[in-house]
């Protein structure tokens, strides 16, 4: 009988640990989905600003984090442009920096 009680306790402990792990995995998946959705929205806004200045980016990269309170921090925006835009992007980048309160990194290829 003691063996069965130990097995039962182990099974309950295992079930609790699995539930906690599952909840953690769901939270991680949820955070990734939120970040991806938010990133897509930010890219659309950045592209719209660049379009105002007739600038086309090669690539836009955004680094973000979801905080425990579910707020999102933008930690980095990097935009890659063709060399032909080197003298045209200052005003657009200033507007992006102001809008997102982040210093945007730019590179040229």
Order of alpha helices (4+ residues) and beta strands (2+ residues): alpha-beta-beta-alpha-beta
